[in-house]
Amino acid sequence: MSSVSEATARQAPGFSIAVPGDWIIVDLEEVRSPDVVEQLINRRIDSDQLAAESREAAIDLITRTAAGAVDSGVQLTAVLVATDAGGTFLASVTASCIEIREPDPTAGGGSDAEFFEQREVDARDVARAVEAHSSSSEQVTLPAGPAIRIERLVSLPLGGSLSQDLYSVQYVVPAGGGDIAIVLTGTSTAVRRKADLDRVFGEIAETLAIDRPA
């Protein structure tokens, strides 16, 4: 995984992020077409940015990530397909702008303190339909401002008695007023690469820029 210093950037309404140059930024409209996904991967292979043996894994990752992103209202998506001594490993990053709770018209939008208190509670309520091996959260400071960092290791059911471990790091950053937040989520099945994933997910989070209201 290369450094974000070799970055490509993508902007959505209200915010932007940058990812390392070996990541693929996914255009969620374009990749609705299987032909576009195949052409995208073939270009990466032809330019030696991706190993040919990773072709099918890359196509599958982009197709699944894009479908999930569209269903979840995600605005920015990037994926990584790489190889190491342990074989092919996959990672993805998504970013979206969400409303944490219904705004109270008499509360002036709420405070960051209230926002963080609520997110700490939410962080302990791990996603339904997955079995969490571990879950932790902490408050951190990014260039874009204070954030909650939520780290999880979960088991995804694959059918029958089969499951797959998934490592997830999520940054939740207030975007202004206390009710709106940017949520940046990095996931990977390469649990063995946790240290590298922590580094690159952290570096991507540090590139987050938010267009906050005056």
C-alpha positions as CSV (number, residue, x, y, z in Angstrom):
1,M,0.0,0.0,0.0
2,S,1.5,3.2,-1.1
3,S,1.4,6.5,0.8
4,V,-1.3,9.1,0.2
5,S,1.5,11.5,-0.8
6,E,1.1,9.7,-4.2
7,A,-2.5,10.7,-4.1
8,T,-5.5,11.1,-6.4
9,A,-8.4,13.1,-5.1
10,R,-12.1,13.1,-5.5
11,Q,-14.7,15.6,-4.4
12,A,-18.4,15.3,-3.4
13,P,-20.8,18.0,-2.5
14,G,-19.5,19.4,0.8
15,F,-16.3,17.4,1.2
16,S,-13.3,15.7,-0.5
17,I,-10.8,13.0,0.2
18,A,-7.6,11.7,-1.4
19,V,-6.4,8.1,-1.7
20,P,-3.0,6.6,-2.7
21,G,-2.2,6.3,-6.3
22,D,-2.5,2.5,-6.3
23,W,-6.1,2.7,-5.2
24,I,-8.9,2.8,-7.8
25,I,-11.4,5.6,-7.4
26,V,-14.8,4.2,-8.4
27,D,-17.3,6.3,-10.4
28,L,-20.5,4.9,-9.0
29,E,-22.5,5.8,-12.2
30,E,-20.0,4.3,-14.7
31,V,-19.5,1.0,-12.9
32,R,-23.1,0.1,-13.2
33,S,-21.9,-1.4,-16.5
34,P,-20.0,-4.7,-16.3
35,D,-18.1,-3.7,-19.4
36,V,-16.8,-0.5,-17.8
37,V,-15.6,-2.4,-14.8
38,E,-13.7,-4.9,-17.0
39,Q,-12.2,-2.1,-19.0
40,L,-11.1,-0.3,-15.9
41,I,-9.4,-3.4,-14.5
42,N,-7.8,-4.3,-17.9
43,R,-6.2,-0.8,-18.1
44,R,-4.7,-1.3,-14.6
45,I,-3.3,-4.7,-15.6
46,D,-1.9,-3.4,-19.0
47,S,-0.1,-0.5,-17.1
48,D,1.3,-3.0,-14.6
49,Q,-0.6,-1.4,-11.7
50,L,-2.4,-4.7,-11.0
51,A,-1.4,-8.3,-11.3
52,A,-3.3,-10.3,-13.9
53,E,-4.1,-13.0,-11.4
54,S,-6.0,-10.4,-9.4
55,R,-8.3,-9.6,-12.2
56,E,-11.4,-11.5,-11.1
57,A,-11.0,-10.5,-7.5
58,A,-10.8,-6.8,-8.5
59,I,-13.8,-7.0,-10.7
60,D,-15.8,-8.7,-8.0
61,L,-14.7,-6.2,-5.3
62,I,-15.6,-3.1,-7.4
63,T,-18.9,-4.6,-8.5
64,R,-19.9,-5.5,-4.9
65,T,-18.6,-2.2,-3.4
66,A,-20.3,-0.1,-5.9
67,A,-23.7,-1.9,-5.5
68,G,-23.4,-1.5,-1.7
69,A,-22.4,2.1,-2.0
70,V,-25.4,3.0,-4.2
71,D,-27.8,1.2,-1.8
72,S,-26.3,3.0,1.2
73,G,-26.2,6.5,-0.2
74,V,-22.3,6.6,-0.3
75,Q,-20.9,9.5,-2.3
76,L,-17.2,8.5,-2.7
77,T,-15.7,5.1,-3.1
78,A,-12.2,3.8,-3.7
79,V,-10.8,0.2,-3.7
80,L,-7.4,-1.5,-3.5
81,V,-6.6,-4.9,-5.0
82,A,-3.0,-5.9,-4.2
83,T,-0.9,-9.0,-3.5
84,D,1.6,-10.0,-0.9
85,A,3.2,-13.2,0.4
86,G,-0.2,-14.2,1.7
87,G,-1.9,-13.8,-1.7
88,T,-4.4,-11.3,-3.0
89,F,-5.9,-8.9,-0.5
90,L,-8.7,-6.4,-0.9
91,A,-9.6,-3.1,0.8
92,S,-12.1,-0.3,0.2
93,V,-12.9,3.1,1.5
94,T,-16.3,4.8,1.3
95,A,-17.3,8.3,2.4
96,S,-20.7,9.9,2.8
97,C,-22.6,12.8,4.5
98,I,-25.2,11.7,6.9
99,E,-27.7,13.1,9.4
100,I,-27.1,11.6,12.8
101,R,-30.5,12.3,14.3
102,E,-33.5,14.5,13.7
103,P,-32.6,18.1,14.4
104,D,-34.3,19.8,17.3
105,P,-35.5,23.2,16.0
106,T,-35.2,24.7,19.5
107,A,-31.7,23.4,20.2
108,G,-29.7,25.4,17.7
109,G,-28.3,22.3,16.0
110,G,-26.7,20.7,19.1
111,S,-23.1,20.8,20.3
112,D,-20.1,18.8,19.3
113,A,-20.0,17.4,22.9
114,E,-23.6,16.1,22.4
115,F,-22.6,14.7,19.0
116,F,-19.7,12.8,20.4
117,E,-21.7,11.5,23.4
118,Q,-24.3,10.1,21.0
119,R,-21.7,8.6,18.7
120,E,-20.0,6.8,21.6
121,V,-23.3,5.2,22.3
122,D,-23.8,4.3,18.7
123,A,-20.3,2.9,18.4
124,R,-21.1,0.3,21.0
125,D,-24.2,-0.9,19.0
126,V,-22.3,-2.9,16.4
127,A,-24.0,-3.6,13.1
128,R,-26.8,-6.1,13.2
129,A,-26.4,-9.4,11.2
130,V,-22.7,-9.6,12.0
131,E,-20.9,-11.1,14.9
132,A,-18.4,-8.7,16.4
133,H,-15.2,-10.2,17.8
134,S,-14.1,-6.8,19.1
135,S,-15.3,-3.2,18.9
136,S,-13.7,0.0,20.3
137,S,-14.0,3.7,19.8
138,E,-12.0,6.8,20.7
139,Q,-12.0,10.5,20.0
140,V,-9.2,11.6,17.7
141,T,-8.3,14.9,16.1
142,L,-8.0,15.1,12.3
143,P,-7.0,18.2,10.2
144,A,-10.8,18.4,9.4
145,G,-11.6,18.6,13.1
146,P,-12.4,16.3,16.1
147,A,-13.7,12.8,15.1
148,I,-14.8,9.5,16.6
149,R,-12.7,6.6,15.4
150,I,-14.5,3.3,15.6
151,E,-12.6,0.0,15.1
152,R,-14.3,-3.3,14.6
153,L,-13.4,-6.9,13.8
154,V,-16.5,-8.8,12.6
155,S,-17.5,-12.1,11.1
156,L,-19.5,-11.9,7.9
157,P,-21.8,-14.9,7.4
158,L,-21.2,-16.5,4.0
159,G,-23.9,-19.2,4.2
160,G,-24.1,-22.4,6.1
161,S,-21.3,-22.6,8.7
162,L,-18.9,-20.5,6.6
163,S,-17.9,-16.9,7.6
164,Q,-15.2,-14.4,6.8
165,D,-13.4,-12.0,9.1
166,L,-13.6,-8.3,8.1
167,Y,-11.6,-5.5,9.7
168,S,-13.3,-2.1,9.7
169,V,-12.2,1.4,10.7
170,Q,-14.7,4.2,10.7
171,Y,-14.1,8.0,11.2
172,V,-17.2,10.1,12.0
173,V,-16.5,13.8,11.7
174,P,-19.1,16.6,12.5
175,A,-19.6,18.7,9.5
176,G,-21.3,21.6,11.3
177,G,-24.2,22.2,13.6
178,G,-23.8,18.8,15.4
179,D,-26.4,16.9,13.4
180,I,-24.5,16.4,10.1
181,A,-21.4,14.3,9.8
182,I,-19.0,12.9,7.2
183,V,-18.5,9.2,7.7
184,L,-15.4,7.7,6.3
185,T,-15.2,3.9,6.4
186,G,-12.3,1.6,5.5
187,T,-12.8,-2.1,5.3
188,S,-10.7,-5.1,4.4
189,T,-10.6,-8.9,4.7
190,A,-6.8,-8.8,5.1
191,V,-6.9,-8.8,8.9
192,R,-3.3,-9.9,8.8
193,R,-2.4,-6.5,7.4
194,K,-4.0,-4.6,10.3
195,A,-1.0,-2.4,11.0
196,D,-0.8,-1.3,7.3
197,L,-4.5,-0.8,7.1
198,D,-4.5,1.4,10.2
199,R,-1.8,3.5,8.6
200,V,-3.4,3.9,5.2
201,F,-6.9,4.4,6.6
202,G,-5.6,7.0,9.0
203,E,-3.7,8.8,6.2
204,I,-6.8,8.9,4.0
205,A,-8.8,10.3,6.9
206,E,-6.3,13.1,7.3
207,T,-6.9,14.2,3.8
208,L,-10.6,14.8,4.5
209,A,-11.6,18.4,3.8
210,I,-15.0,19.7,4.7
211,D,-16.8,22.7,3.2
212,R,-18.4,23.9,6.5
213,P,-21.0,26.6,6.5
214,A,-19.9,30.0,7.7
